[in-house]
Amino acid sequence: MQNRKRVSARMTGLLAAVMLAGSITAYAAYPTWAEGNTYSAGTVVYYNGHDYKAVVTHTAYVGAGWNPASTPTLWQDLGVDTGSATPTPAPTAAPTATPKPTTTPAPTVTPAPTSTPTATPKPTSTPVPTATPTPVAGGCTAAAWNTGTAYNGGAQVSYNGHTYTAKWWTQGNIPSSSTGDGQPWTDNGVCGPTPTPGPATPTPVATATPKPTATPVPTATPLPTATPVPGVSPTPAPTGVPVTGLPKHVVEGYWHNFDNGTGTIRIKDVPDQYDIINVSFAEGDQSAAAGTAVFVLDKAFNEADFIADIKAKQAAGKKVQISLGGANGVIVLGTTAARDTFVKTMGDIIAKYGFDGIDLDIENNLSMGANEDFRNPTTPQIVNLIAATKALKARFGANFMITMAPEVAYVQGGYGVAGGIWGAYLPIIYGLKDDLTILHVQLYNTGSITGADEKNYTQGTVDFAVAMSDMLLKGFNVNRDPSKPFPALRPDQVSLGLPATSGAAPSGGYLNNAGVQQALDCLMKGTNCASFKPSASYPGFRGVMTWSVNWDKTNSYQFATGHKAYLNQYPN
């Protein structure tokens, strides 16, 4: 066998002498197979009266039941053992849990025969029975990969005789062509004979080595899993309150990576009243492959200082996110290839700067079909954005934040009519609701809109802020269709999104601090309401978001300081 080590010259001489003497007629058994050991390809063991040869490198996990007799894709039956089932002396140690072959030399064969000889080669004249080929999938315990199934990070699948582990959320990526840097699958190695060529006919054992050794099949040793039996379904993603380390009530603001006349501010100089800072914006690189995200720090800032400022804010308990989109930003995710490019490039941006999460502020290139069900979207841009965001969450872990800042038409606008931009964010919110940290709809630059009570509400009023928030907290029927109820969000997932000054919202919607806090009283305490009063109060309501930190600076940060002081009256 080509993978066996060459017997030393001395051993060869001894064996020749023994064979010439013609006095050895019995054959010693190989090491007895045992659970818990790792066996390299080519290793021969004894089990229940037969000798077996390992087809592939694998670990016989305790409790898996992978004994040689029951797993023909892991072991080749070499036939009935012709020696003692419990050889004396025992061969050197059985294979250990490392794929690297041990260096213990083969037992020495003495020239003079004894009544119980040590291991000698099985005669080449005795052919080994031909093994019946078995299907490739027989040795793979993980479920077969399915193109229509969504897999969370840690999920294991089998594909073409290999086991693969998902690095993060993925769907539709063929495992064999989706491994390596930036790809969602890790190849754990062979889990059964490869399709081409098929299982080989076992060959006679021709050497005297009682424990054949072999160069391990590259990357074939299965990766350790959290359970001794591979293929167990991973723990589902959490559906409760996301673990983010945030205060119970927060003030959130957008930070300008540009100067629109409000001036520039270093991250370190953002007031401490801001619990979440959204760096604005990452966009799609229109000169690169579709889905390529890019973030270019404005020349007003030094990159090293910028990264240091982010770390300092995080050390103080604040969160700093990257916001995607904005009024001018466009990202095109029309194909799965674009989706995967986005996951890779946006993930690299997040990792480079150490951002705590992503804020989805998509205001362009987002619409849905008139008859499209928000629970089962089909528009590629929407489907791929959901999948990509899940992949980022899976890559960066449970504390990775996801916030959203859609305009009213994209959310509450879906009550009156669905299609185009109207309600186009609903499938995204629904698809990410279990991972959503905060939704803060932009309650400005929107005019008026019909509420779920069929009354018309106008931006820049207490009633508008309360009625639009109440729709998210109670849920509503999309397109007034009772068969399409959009479910309520948790109170901790909803904040008011408002401009810091009138200049920040040229198309209207500004509400002064007194009006904002009246709306919060109504929502959180059920008191001080205007004409619209919710049927319940929501003391867990998350807080407020503003466009923007820079605009707030022009008004001496009255938005942040005033509303943080207000929210501090509630227990955190």
C-alpha positions in Angstrom: 0.0 0.0 0.0 1.5 3.3 -1.1 0.9 5.1 2.2 2.6 2.6 4.5 6.0 3.3 5.8 8.9 1.2 4.4 10.0 -1.6 6.7 13.5 -1.0 8.0 16.3 -3.1 6.4 16.9 -4.9 9.6 13.2 -5.9 9.9 13.3 -7.1 6.3 16.2 -9.3 7.0 14.6 -10.8 10.0 11.3 -11.5 8.2 13.2 -13.2 5.4 14.9 -15.5 7.9 11.6 -16.3 9.5 9.9 -17.1 6.2 12.8 -19.3 5.1 12.6 -21.2 8.3 8.9 -21.9 7.4 8.0 -22.2 11.0 5.5 -19.3 11.4 2.0 -20.5 10.6 -0.2 -18.2 12.8 -1.1 -14.5 12.4 -1.4 -12.0 15.2 -4.4 -9.8 15.6 -4.3 -6.0 15.0 -5.2 -3.6 17.7 -8.8 -3.9 18.8 -11.1 -1.1 17.6 -12.3 1.3 20.3 -14.6 4.3 20.5 -13.0 7.6 21.2 -9.9 7.0 19.0 -9.0 8.8 15.9 -8.0 6.5 13.0 -5.8 7.6 10.1 -6.6 6.3 6.6 -5.0 2.9 6.2 -5.0 1.9 9.8 -6.0 -1.8 10.4 -7.9 -2.9 13.5 -9.5 -6.0 14.8 -13.3 -6.1 15.6 -15.6 -9.0 16.3 -13.4 -11.6 14.6 -12.6 -9.6 11.5 -9.8 -7.2 10.5 -10.8 -3.8 9.1 -8.9 -1.1 7.3 -9.8 2.6 7.7 -10.9 4.1 4.4 -10.7 7.7 5.6 -9.3 9.5 8.6 -12.0 9.9 11.2 -12.7 10.0 14.9 -14.9 7.2 16.3 -17.0 9.5 18.5 -18.3 7.9 21.7 -21.9 7.0 21.2 -21.9 7.5 17.5 -22.0 3.8 16.8 -19.3 4.0 14.1 -17.9 0.5 14.7 -16.2 -1.1 11.6 -19.0 -3.7 11.0 -21.7 -1.1 10.7 -19.8 1.7 8.7 -18.6 0.3 5.4 -17.8 3.8 4.2 -15.3 4.3 7.0 -13.9 0.7 7.1 -13.1 -2.0 4.6 -13.6 -5.6 5.9 -10.4 -7.5 5.3 -11.9 -10.7 6.3 -11.8 -13.1 9.2 -8.8 -12.5 11.5 -6.5 -15.6 11.3 -4.7 -14.8 14.6 -5.7 -14.5 18.2 -8.6 -12.1 18.9 -6.6 -11.0 22.0 -3.0 -11.2 20.9 -0.2 -11.5 23.4 1.8 -9.5 23.7 -0.6 -6.6 22.7 0.6 -4.5 19.9 1.8 -1.0 20.6 -0.8 1.6 21.6 -3.9 1.9 19.5 -4.2 5.0 17.4 -4.5 8.1 19.5 -6.8 11.1 18.9 -4.3 12.8 16.7 -4.1 12.2 12.9 -0.3 12.2 13.0 1.0 8.6 12.9 2.9 7.5 16.0 6.6 6.7 15.7 6.6 3.5 17.7 8.4 0.9 15.6 6.7 -2.3 14.6 7.2 -5.1 17.1 10.4 -7.0 16.6 10.0 -10.5 15.1 12.5 -13.0 16.7 14.4 -15.3 14.3 13.5 -18.4 16.3 9.8 -19.2 16.1 7.8 -19.4 19.3 4.5 -20.9 20.1 2.8 -17.4 20.0 4.7 -15.4 17.4 4.5 -11.7 17.3 3.0 -9.9 14.3 3.9 -11.2 11.0 2.5 -10.3 7.6 -0.6 -12.0 6.3 0.5 -14.1 3.4 0.1 -12.4 0.1 -1.3 -15.6 -1.2 -4.5 -15.3 0.9 -6.6 -12.7 -1.0 -8.8 -10.4 1.0 -12.5 -10.6 0.2 -13.7 -7.9 -2.2 -15.8 -5.3 -0.5 -19.2 -4.4 -1.9 -19.1 -0.7 -2.9 -21.4 1.5 -0.8 -23.1 4.8 -1.6 -21.0 7.9 -1.0 -23.5 9.4 1.5 -23.3 6.3 3.8 -20.4 7.6 5.9 -21.7 11.2 6.2 -23.8 11.8 9.3 -24.5 15.5 8.7 -27.7 16.2 6.7 -27.1 16.7 3.0 -26.8 20.3 1.9 -29.9 21.8 0.4 -29.8 24.9 -1.8 -33.2 26.2 -0.4 -32.3 25.8 3.3 -30.9 28.7 5.4 -28.0 27.6 7.6 -26.9 29.5 10.7 -23.3 29.7 11.7 -22.1 26.4 13.2 -24.5 24.3 11.1 -23.0 21.2 9.6 -23.9 19.6 6.2 -22.5 16.9 4.0 -21.9 17.5 0.3 -20.1 15.3 -2.2 -18.5 13.1 0.4 -17.3 16.0 2.6 -18.6 17.6 5.8 -18.8 21.4 5.9 -19.5 23.8 8.7 -21.2 27.2 8.1 -19.1 30.2 9.4 -22.2 32.4 9.4 -25.7 32.5 8.0 -25.8 31.3 4.5 -28.3 30.1 1.9 -27.7 28.9 -1.7 -23.9 28.9 -1.5 -22.6 25.5 -2.8 -20.3 24.3 -0.1 -17.5 22.9 -2.3 -17.1 26.2 -4.1 -17.7 28.5 -1.1 -14.8 27.9 1.2 -11.8 30.1 2.0 -11.5 33.7 3.0 -14.8 35.6 2.8 -16.8 32.5 2.0 -19.4 31.0 4.3 -18.3 27.3 4.5 -15.4 25.5 6.0 -14.4 22.1 4.6 -14.0 19.7 7.5 -12.7 17.0 5.2 -13.9 13.7 3.9 -16.8 12.0 5.6 -17.2 9.2 3.1 -15.5 7.9 -0.1 -15.4 10.6 -2.8 -17.7 10.0 -5.8 -14.8 9.6 -8.3 -13.3 7.1 -8.1 -15.8 4.8 -6.3 -14.8 2.7 -3.3 -11.7 0.7 -4.2 -11.5 -3.1 -3.9 -9.5 -3.9 -0.8 -6.1 -5.2 -1.4 -4.2 -7.9 0.5 -2.2 -6.7 3.5 1.4 -7.2 2.5 3.6 -5.9 5.2 4.5 -7.0 8.7 3.6 -3.8 10.4 0.9 -4.7 12.9 -0.4 -1.1 12.9 -0.2 0.2 9.4 0.5 3.9 9.2 -0.3 6.4 6.5 0.1 10.0 5.6 -3.2 11.5 6.8 -5.6 12.7 4.1 -5.2 16.5 4.1 -7.9 18.3 6.2 -9.7 15.0 6.6 -9.9 14.9 10.4 -13.3 16.2 11.5 -13.3 19.4 13.4 -14.3 19.1 17.1 -17.9 20.0 17.8 -19.6 20.9 21.0 -21.2 17.4 21.1 -19.4 14.1 20.6 -21.8 13.2 17.8 -21.3 15.3 14.8 -24.2 16.5 12.7 -26.4 17.7 15.7 -28.5 20.7 14.8 -26.9 23.9 16.1 -28.7 26.0 18.7 -31.2 28.3 17.0 -30.4 32.0 16.9 -31.9 33.8 20.0 -35.4 35.2 19.6 -35.5 37.2 22.9 -34.1 40.6 23.7 -30.8 41.0 21.8 -27.7 41.1 24.1 -26.1 44.4 23.3 -25.0 46.0 26.6 -27.2 49.0 26.0 -29.0 51.0 28.7 -32.8 50.3 28.8 -33.5 53.7 27.3 -31.2 55.4 24.8 -30.4 58.6 22.9 -29.1 57.8 19.4 -27.6 60.2 16.8 -26.0 60.2 13.4 -22.5 61.5 13.0 -21.4 63.2 9.8 -18.5 61.9 7.8 -18.7 65.0 5.7 -19.3 68.7 6.2 -22.7 70.0 5.0 -22.2 73.4 6.7 -22.8 72.1 10.2 -19.0 71.5 10.8 -17.2 68.4 11.6 -16.8 66.7 15.0 -14.4 64.1 16.2 -16.0 61.0 17.6 -14.4 61.6 20.9 -16.1 65.0 21.2 -19.6 63.6 20.7 -21.4 64.3 24.0 -21.7 61.4 26.5 -25.5 61.8 26.4 -25.4 59.9 23.1 -25.5 56.2 23.8 -25.4 55.1 20.2 -23.4 56.9 17.5 -24.2 56.0 13.8 -21.3 56.9 11.5 -22.8 58.2 8.3 -22.4 56.6 5.7 -21.1 53.4 4.1 -22.3 53.2 0.5 -22.2 51.0 -2.6 -19.1 51.4 -4.7 -20.5 52.0 -8.2 -17.2 51.5 -9.8 -16.7 48.0 -8.4 -18.5 44.7 -8.5 -22.2 44.9 -7.5 -22.6 44.6 -3.8 -19.3 46.2 -2.9 -19.6 48.3 0.2 -17.2 51.2 0.7 -16.5 53.6 3.5 -14.0 56.4 2.9 -13.1 58.5 5.9 -13.4 62.2 5.2 -10.1 64.1 4.8 -11.0 66.2 7.8 -10.2 63.2 10.0 -7.2 61.1 10.8 -7.8 57.4 10.5 -5.7 56.4 13.5 -7.5 59.0 15.6 -10.8 57.9 14.3 -10.2 54.3 15.3 -8.8 55.3 18.7 -11.9 57.6 19.3 -14.2 54.6 18.6 -12.4 52.5 21.1 -12.5 55.2 23.7 -16.3 55.6 23.3 -16.7 51.9 23.5 -14.6 51.8 26.7 -17.0 54.4 28.1 -19.9 52.1 27.4 -21.1 53.7 24.2 -21.9 52.0 20.9 -20.6 53.1 17.5 -22.1 51.7 14.4 -21.7 52.1 10.7 -24.8 53.3 8.9 -25.5 52.1 5.4 -27.2 54.2 2.8 -28.5 57.7 3.5 -30.2 60.0 1.1 -27.6 59.6 -1.6 -26.2 56.1 -0.9 -27.1 53.2 -3.2 -26.3 49.6 -2.7 -27.4 47.0 -5.3 -27.9 43.5 -4.2 -29.7 42.0 -7.1 -27.9 38.7 -7.1 -26.5 36.2 -4.7 -23.1 37.0 -5.9 -23.7 40.7 -5.0 -25.0 39.6 -1.7 -21.8 37.6 -0.9 -19.7 40.5 -2.1 -21.5 42.8 0.3 -21.1 40.4 3.2 -17.4 40.3 2.6 -16.8 44.0 2.0 -19.1 45.3 4.7 -17.7 42.7 7.1 -14.2 44.0 6.4 -15.2 47.6 7.1 -16.9 46.6 10.4 -13.8 44.6 11.4 -11.3 47.2 10.4 -12.9 50.0 12.5 -14.4 47.9 15.2 -18.0 49.0 14.7 -20.6 47.5 17.1 -23.2 47.0 14.5 -24.9 48.1 11.3 -27.7 50.7 10.8 -29.8 50.1 7.7 -30.8 53.5 6.3 -31.7 52.4 2.7 -33.6 55.3 1.0 -32.9 54.3 -2.6 -33.3 51.3 -4.9 -35.8 49.6 -2.6 -39.3 48.6 -3.7 -41.6 45.6 -3.7 -44.2 44.1 -5.9 -47.9 45.1 -5.4 -48.9 41.5 -4.5 -45.7 40.5 -2.7 -46.2 39.0 0.8 -43.9 40.7 3.3 -43.6 37.3 5.1 -42.2 35.6 2.0 -40.5 38.3 -0.1 -39.3 37.6 -3.6 -37.6 40.8 -4.6 -33.9 40.0 -4.8 -32.8 43.3 -3.3 -34.9 42.6 -0.2 -34.2 38.9 0.1 -30.4 39.5 -0.3 -30.3 42.4 2.2 -32.0 40.2 4.8 -29.7 37.3 4.2 -26.6 39.5 4.1 -27.5 41.2 7.4 -28.1 37.8 9.0 -24.7 36.8 7.8 -23.0 39.8 9.4 -24.8 39.1 12.6 -23.6 35.5 12.5 -20.1 36.6 11.8 -19.8 39.2 14.6 -21.8 37.4 17.3 -24.8 37.9 19.6 -23.8 41.5 20.6 -23.7 42.7 17.1 -26.4 45.4 16.8 -28.9 45.9 13.9 -30.8 49.2 13.8 -33.0 50.7 11.0 -34.0 54.1 10.0 -36.6 53.8 7.2 -38.9 56.6 6.1 -42.5 56.5 7.1 -43.8 55.5 3.6 -41.6 52.4 3.7 -43.2 51.2 7.0 -46.5 52.6 8.2 -47.3 53.6 4.6 -47.8 49.9 4.0 -51.1 50.1 5.9 -52.9 52.1 3.3 -51.3 50.6 0.2 -48.6 48.0 -0.4 -46.3 48.0 -3.4 -43.5 50.1 -4.7 -41.9 52.0 -1.8 -45.1 51.7 0.2 -44.4 49.1 2.9 -41.1 48.0 1.2 -39.2 47.9 4.5 -41.8 45.6 6.1 -40.2 42.4 4.8 -36.8 43.5 6.0 -38.1 44.3 9.5 -40.1 41.1 9.6 -37.1 39.0 8.4 -34.8 40.5 11.0 -37.2 41.0 13.8 -35.6 38.4 16.1 -32.2 40.1 15.7 -33.4 43.7 15.5 -32.1 46.0 18.2 -34.0 49.2 17.4 -36.3 50.5 14.7 -36.4 54.3 14.6 -38.6 55.4 11.6 -37.8 58.9 10.3 -40.9 60.8 11.5 -40.0 63.8 9.3 -39.7 64.9 5.6 -42.9 62.8 5.1 -46.0 65.0 5.1 -49.1 63.4 6.5 -50.3 59.8 6.5 -53.2 57.6 7.5 -53.0 55.8 10.8 -54.5 52.3 11.7 -57.5 54.1 13.1 -58.2 55.6 9.6 -57.4 59.1 10.8 -54.9 61.3 9.0 -51.9 62.5 11.0 -49.5 65.3 10.1 -45.7 65.3 10.8 -44.3 67.6 13.4 -47.1 66.9 15.9 -47.4 64.9 19.1 -50.2 62.8 17.7 -48.1 61.9 14.6 -45.2 60.6 16.7 -47.5 58.6 19.0 -49.9 57.2 16.4 -47.0 56.1 14.1 -45.2 54.5 17.1 -48.4 52.8 18.3 -48.8 51.1 14.9 -45.4 49.4 15.5 -46.2 48.5 19.1 -49.6 46.9 18.2 -49.0 45.7 14.7 -51.3 46.4 11.7 -52.8 44.8 8.7 -50.7 45.4 5.5 -52.8 47.0 2.8 -55.7 46.7 5.3 -55.7 43.0 4.6 -56.6 40.9 7.8 -54.7 38.0 6.2 -51.5 40.0 6.3 -51.0 41.2 9.8 -47.7 42.8 10.5 -46.7 41.7 14.0 -46.1 44.0 16.9 -42.5 44.8 17.9 -41.3 44.8 21.4 -41.2 48.2 23.1 -37.5 48.0 23.5 -37.2 47.7 19.7 -38.9 51.0 19.0 -37.6 54.6 19.3 -38.8 58.0 18.0 -36.8 59.2 15.0 -36.8 63.0 14.9 -34.6 65.9 13.6 -32.5 67.8 16.1 -33.4 71.2 14.6 -35.8 72.5 12.0 -32.8 73.0 9.7 -32.1 69.2 9.8 -35.5 68.5 8.2 -36.1 70.9 5.3 -39.4 69.2 4.3 -40.8 69.5 7.8 -41.4 67.2 10.8 -39.4 69.1 13.5 -40.9 68.7 17.0 -39.3 70.7 19.9 -38.1 69.1 23.1 -41.3 69.7 25.0 -43.4 68.1 22.2 -41.0 65.1 22.0 -41.3 64.5 25.7 -45.1 64.9 25.7 -45.1 62.1 23.1 -42.9 60.0 25.3 -45.1 60.7 28.3 -48.1 59.4 26.3 -46.3 56.3 25.0 -44.4 55.4 28.2 -46.8 56.5 30.9 -50.2 56.8 29.2 -50.4 60.4 30.3 -50.1 63.9 28.8 -51.5 62.6 25.4 -52.9 64.9 22.7 -56.0 63.6 20.8 -54.5 60.2 20.1 -54.1 57.9 23.2 -52.8 54.4 22.9 -54.8 51.6 24.5 -51.7 50.7 26.6 -48.6 52.3 27.9 -45.1 51.1 27.1 -42.6 52.0 29.9 -40.0 49.9 28.0 -40.1 52.1 25.0 -36.4 52.5 23.9 -36.0 56.2 23.5 -35.1 58.7 20.7 -33.0 59.0 17.6 -32.0 62.2 15.9 -30.6 63.4 12.6 -28.1 64.4 13.6 -25.3 64.9 16.2 -23.8 67.7 14.0 -27.2 69.5 13.7 -27.6 69.1 17.4 -24.3 70.8 17.9 -25.6 73.9 16.2 -28.3 74.1 18.9 -25.9 73.5 21.8 -26.8 69.8 22.0 -30.2 70.6 23.4 -31.7 67.4 21.9 -29.2 65.0 23.5 -28.9 66.7 26.9 -32.7 67.4 27.3 -33.9 63.9 26.3 -31.2 62.0 28.1 -32.2 63.8 31.3 -35.8 63.0 30.6 -35.1 59.2 30.0 -32.9 59.0 33.1 -36.1 59.3 35.2 -37.0 55.7 34.1 -35.1 52.8 35.7 -32.2 51.4 33.7 
